[in-house]
Amino acid sequence: MKLDIKIGDKVQVNQGKFAGKEAKILFLDKKNKRARLEGLKKHKVKTKKGDSKDLHGTFHFSSLTLVKPEQPKKEEKTEAPAETTKTEAPKEDAKAEEKKD
């Protein structure tokens, strides 16, 4: 199954408590067809040590709609200056001179 969404894409939630909200995809679980979205379904849970831990819920792919795909980063092409080998130019001239003689 081909996925239309990728990490970094902006999606909109269609169903449930967060319907209509837009968020960026942080993580994809392709096996279970679920995605973790930035800032949505975030819970704080206290651990046994007394610390608090942030947990993130996930959304099923079927409840998401792609709003804006992530644009691939444009790689700046640094072109090397065209090198004309200086050793070849005299050889060609030397060959041309030999043919003239």
QUINOR-V507435 format. One record per residue. N is the residue number from 1. RES is the residue in three letters. PHI is phi in whole degrees, 0 to 359 (none if undefined). PSI is psi in whole degrees, -180 to 180 (999 if undefined). Layout:
<<N & RES & PHI & PSI> <N & RES & PHI & PSI>>
This chain:
<<1 & MET & none & 125> <2 & LYS & 275 & 135> <3 & LEU & 262 & 138> <4 & ASP & 270 & -11> <5 & ILE & 250 & 149> <6 & LYS & 223 & 166> <7 & ILE & 298 & 132> <8 & GLY & 100 & -16> <9 & ASP & 290 & 153> <10 & LYS & 261 & 127> <11 & VAL & 233 & 163> <12 & GLN & 242 & 138> <13 & VAL & 276 & 132> <14 & ASN & 262 & -27> <15 & GLN & 231 & 157> <16 & GLY & 88 & -164> <17 & LYS & 299 & -32> <18 & PHE & 261 & 19> <19 & ALA & 302 & 134> <20 & GLY & 91 & -12> <21 & LYS & 280 & 144> <22 & GLU & 249 & 142> <23 & ALA & 204 & 166> <24 & LYS & 265 & 141> <25 & ILE & 282 & 128> <26 & LEU & 259 & -34> <27 & PHE & 209 & 141> <28 & LEU & 239 & 132> <29 & ASP & 250 & 92> <30 & LYS & 292 & -31> <31 & LYS & 295 & -46> <32 & ASN & 264 & 1> <33 & LYS & 57 & 52> <34 & ARG & 227 & 153> <35 & ALA & 228 & 143> <36 & ARG & 260 & 130> <37 & LEU & 250 & 149> <38 & GLU & 290 & 119> <39 & GLY & 84 & -3> <40 & LEU & 249 & 147> <41 & LYS & 55 & 47> <42 & LYS & 257 & 126> <43 & HIS & 240 & 148> <44 & LYS & 254 & 128> <45 & VAL & 236 & 137> <46 & LYS & 273 & 135> <47 & THR & 271 & 174> <48 & LYS & 295 & -26> <49 & LYS & 280 & -7> <50 & GLY & 97 & -3> <51 & ASP & 280 & 163> <52 & SER & 250 & 145> <53 & LYS & 229 & 138> <54 & ASP & 272 & 130> <55 & LEU & 244 & 143> <56 & HIS & 245 & 131> <57 & GLY & 275 & 169> <58 & THR & 238 & 163> <59 & PHE & 240 & 143> <60 & HIS & 286 & 146> <61 & PHE & 304 & -35> <62 & SER & 293 & -18> <63 & SER & 262 & 12> <64 & LEU & 241 & 145> <65 & THR & 235 & 133> <66 & LEU & 289 & 125> <67 & VAL & 258 & -52> <68 & LYS & 217 & 112> <69 & PRO & 290 & 151> <70 & GLU & 290 & 132> <71 & GLN & 280 & 133> <72 & PRO & 295 & 142> <73 & LYS & 291 & 132> <74 & LYS & 281 & 124> <75 & GLU & 275 & 127> <76 & GLU & 285 & 122> <77 & LYS & 270 & 118> <78 & THR & 261 & 108> <79 & GLU & 279 & 131> <80 & ALA & 286 & 143> <81 & PRO & 299 & 139> <82 & ALA & 297 & 120> <83 & GLU & 264 & 120> <84 & THR & 259 & 119> <85 & THR & 292 & 125> <86 & LYS & 290 & -23> <87 & THR & 284 & -28> <88 & GLU & 284 & -38> <89 & ALA & 301 & -48> <90 & PRO & 295 & -33> <91 & LYS & 296 & -41> <92 & GLU & 295 & -40> <93 & ASP & 295 & -38> <94 & ALA & 294 & -39> <95 & LYS & 293 & -39> <96 & ALA & 295 & -39> <97 & GLU & 293 & -36> <98 & GLU & 294 & -38> <99 & LYS & 291 & -33> <100 & LYS & 293 & -35> <101 & ASP & 284 & 999>>
